């Protein structure tokens, strides 16, 4: 079955340090997209970054980059220069373009940034 | 920047009552979605909607649920007879296109509490 695995329930990092949040996915489909969303304590879901399965370059959006390793089926989120406001839950999600419109989410990783 | 809005932010209801959760998707978006997140668990897809009909639904989306686009701006989720296990955060999302490279943008959520 298609699924997303986030093995780190919690991560701790100091301000200004870089942090990597792990995400592995399981699908036999060739055409898919991978997303990261941020959920602060206020509850909203904020889109961060997208990577398509056919994209040859890793996606970047400001301080966020996605380390896409297709053969290993991993799509790790790298946050450079962490800020206190980065403290939140982070979800990795996948969409299978041939299957439909549903995003499949992982269980999330809680990131805590300290000063 | 355009955003998805949801009302109310918090709804408390008695078991067996009907509730309607409201969403205003981003104005030029054509695809609409509902997801739910039971406290402490991952986000789960409920339904997607396009051109005034359901395009995909999950096993969770049974006969007690319905969706509607009553006018040109609102998108609603109705739960006919609420159960205790319906207590969750309900997220509306919208995208300009279905799947593809098009990102689903989420609203801030409605926290539903069933007593």
Contacts between the chains, C-beta under 8 A, distances in Angstrom:
chain1	res1	chain2	res2	distance
A	33	B	99	7.5
A	33	B	100	8.0
A	33	B	101	6.9
A	35	B	103	6.9
A	37	B	106	7.2
A	42	B	108	7.6
A	43	B	89	6.2
A	43	B	108	6.6
A	43	B	109	5.1
A	43	B	111	7.2
A	44	B	106	6.8
A	44	B	107	7.4
A	44	B	108	4.2
A	44	B	109	6.3
A	45	B	43	7.3
A	45	B	91	6.0
A	45	B	93	7.9
A	45	B	106	3.7
A	45	B	109	7.4
A	46	B	106	7.6
A	47	B	103	5.3
A	47	B	104	7.7
A	47	B	105	6.0
A	47	B	106	7.3
A	50	B	101	7.0
A	50	B	103	5.8
A	52	B	101	6.1
A	91	B	42	7.3
A	91	B	43	6.5
A	93	B	43	7.6
A	95	B	99	5.8
A	97	B	99	4.9
A	97	B	100	6.9
A	100	B	48	7.4
A	100	B	55	7.7
A	100	B	56	4.5
A	100	B	99	7.4
A	101	B	31	6.7
A	101	B	33	7.0
A	101	B	48	4.1
A	101	B	55	6.2
A	101	B	56	5.2
A	101	B	98	4.9
A	101	B	99	5.7
A	102	B	33	8.0
A	102	B	45	3.8
A	102	B	48	6.9
A	102	B	56	6.2
A	102	B	58	6.8
A	103	B	33	8.0
A	103	B	35	7.4
A	103	B	43	7.5
A	103	B	45	6.2
A	103	B	104	6.1
A	104	B	45	7.5
A	105	B	42	4.7
A	105	B	43	4.3
A	105	B	44	7.4
A	106	B	42	6.4
A	107	B	41	7.4
A	107	B	42	4.7
A	108	B	42	6.5
